[in-house]
Amino acid sequence: MNGQLVLRTEGLEKRFGGIVAASGVSIAVRERELRCIIGPNGAGKSTLFSLLCGIYRPDSGRIVFKDRDVTSLPAFRRVQMGLGLTFQTNRAFHALSVRQNLAIPSRLQVAASSQAAVDRYQYALKLFDLDPASEAPARQLPHHKLQWLEILMVLAAGPDVLLLDEPTAGMSPDETLQTARVLQSLNGQGLTIVVVEHDISFVREVAQVVTVLHQGRIFVEGSVGEITANADVRQIYLGRA
């Protein structure tokens, strides 16, 4: 693929006691790429996400973001550098209004947003059908809109790379498809996106590159077609008809 490397890992290792959660994990994500990271339960997806975010520190190996070694940097420093994060457990402020939630990133001045980032935010705001002036508490939103609100909060900070942990969990097929379409469009507008996901229909819809994890290691990488046609991947993850 075209584009410079923007996020990469080199030989990440992480253990929790006797459990090997990441073993020699090396990935390389290029600018304007939309990558999905998949794998069965216990494959190491959540651990890799936490390592990329700065929640965990690896036992060995390193993480490079925008040509800078960020292995020892905490999560908030990575966010300041342009890494946008959403988590499997929704982190929107449920007691605050939609307006207040969306105002928080601008108050914190996490990133100096380019016009392209502003345009992406405005586009997603329209497609996700959320009123930025709404005084309704976020807790009153249906589940899928609460998920979308969190994505919008991250986009409001103008990230260069968007890292999403199962963004469609609990959504209906139609809501999942809408999320996929918005992320595809944002990627088409220049945003690099990495998604940790288990929903194969979503992965088929959006992914340009797929990384399959198994037992803490990279099992295989390739296009959606290559991954879904791989007999070993079907056996360990997708299942057989």
Order of alpha helices (4+ residues) and beta strands (2+ residues): beta-beta-beta-beta-alpha-beta-beta-alpha-beta-alpha-alpha-alpha-beta-alpha-beta-alpha-beta-beta-alpha
